[in-house]
Amino acid sequence: MKNIRWQIFLGVILIALSTVLYLIHYGIFRDAHHIFIYMVGDIAFVP
């Protein structure tokens, strides 16, 4: 169980970091359409 705990923690940290970076990107460019197009493309490479 301890072995899985750090992996879950790392996953949560990476998701939070990704969210912060997407929010910064939106704050700078104000283009949600562009963000969602690339988000879908990035998620396609996850599996």
NUVO-489341 format. One record per residue (C-alpha): residue number from 0; residue in three letters; x, y, z. Coordinates in nm, 2 decimals, decimal comma. Example, Ala and Ser with C-alpha at 12.3 -4.5 7.8 and 13.67 -1.06 7.14 Angstrom:
BEGIN
+-----+--------+--------+--------+--------+
: num : residu :      x :      y :      z :
+-----+--------+--------+--------+--------+
:   0 :    ALA :   1,23 :  -0,45 :   0,78 :
:   1 :    SER :   1,37 :  -0,11 :   0,71 :
+-----+--------+--------+--------+--------+
END
This chain:
BEGIN
+-----+--------+--------+--------+--------+
: num : residu :      x :      y :      z :
+-----+--------+--------+--------+--------+
:   0 :    MET :   0,00 :   0,00 :   0,00 :
:   1 :    LYS :   0,29 :   0,24 :   0,08 :
:   2 :    ASN :   0,43 :   0,18 :  -0,27 :
:   3 :    ILE :   0,10 :   0,29 :  -0,43 :
:   4 :    ARG :   0,06 :   0,59 :  -0,21 :
:   5 :    TRP :   0,35 :   0,79 :  -0,36 :
:   6 :    GLN :   0,23 :   0,71 :  -0,71 :
:   7 :    ILE :  -0,12 :   0,85 :  -0,63 :
:   8 :    PHE :   0,04 :   1,15 :  -0,47 :
:   9 :    LEU :   0,26 :   1,21 :  -0,78 :
:  10 :    GLY :  -0,04 :   1,17 :  -1,01 :
:  11 :    VAL :  -0,24 :   1,43 :  -0,81 :
:  12 :    ILE :   0,06 :   1,67 :  -0,82 :
:  13 :    LEU :   0,10 :   1,63 :  -1,19 :
:  14 :    ILE :  -0,28 :   1,69 :  -1,25 :
:  15 :    ALA :  -0,27 :   2,00 :  -1,03 :
:  16 :    LEU :   0,04 :   2,13 :  -1,22 :
:  17 :    SER :  -0,13 :   2,07 :  -1,55 :
:  18 :    THR :  -0,44 :   2,26 :  -1,43 :
:  19 :    VAL :  -0,23 :   2,56 :  -1,32 :
:  20 :    LEU :  -0,04 :   2,57 :  -1,65 :
:  21 :    TYR :  -0,37 :   2,56 :  -1,85 :
:  22 :    LEU :  -0,51 :   2,84 :  -1,64 :
:  23 :    ILE :  -0,20 :   3,05 :  -1,69 :
:  24 :    HIS :  -0,22 :   2,98 :  -2,07 :
:  25 :    TYR :  -0,58 :   3,09 :  -2,06 :
:  26 :    GLY :  -0,50 :   3,40 :  -1,86 :
:  27 :    ILE :  -0,24 :   3,51 :  -2,12 :
:  28 :    PHE :  -0,42 :   3,42 :  -2,45 :
:  29 :    ARG :  -0,79 :   3,40 :  -2,36 :
:  30 :    ASP :  -0,84 :   3,13 :  -2,62 :
:  31 :    ALA :  -1,03 :   2,83 :  -2,46 :
:  32 :    HIS :  -1,09 :   2,67 :  -2,81 :
:  33 :    HIS :  -0,72 :   2,64 :  -2,87 :
:  34 :    ILE :  -0,66 :   2,50 :  -2,52 :
:  35 :    PHE :  -0,93 :   2,23 :  -2,55 :
:  36 :    ILE :  -0,82 :   2,12 :  -2,90 :
:  37 :    TYR :  -0,46 :   2,06 :  -2,77 :
:  38 :    MET :  -0,60 :   1,90 :  -2,45 :
:  39 :    VAL :  -0,79 :   1,64 :  -2,65 :
:  40 :    GLY :  -0,48 :   1,58 :  -2,86 :
:  41 :    ASP :  -0,27 :   1,53 :  -2,55 :
:  42 :    ILE :  -0,52 :   1,30 :  -2,38 :
:  43 :    ALA :  -0,52 :   1,09 :  -2,70 :
:  44 :    PHE :  -0,16 :   0,99 :  -2,63 :
:  45 :    VAL :  -0,22 :   0,88 :  -2,27 :
:  46 :    PRO :  -0,32 :   0,52 :  -2,33 :
+-----+--------+--------+--------+--------+
END
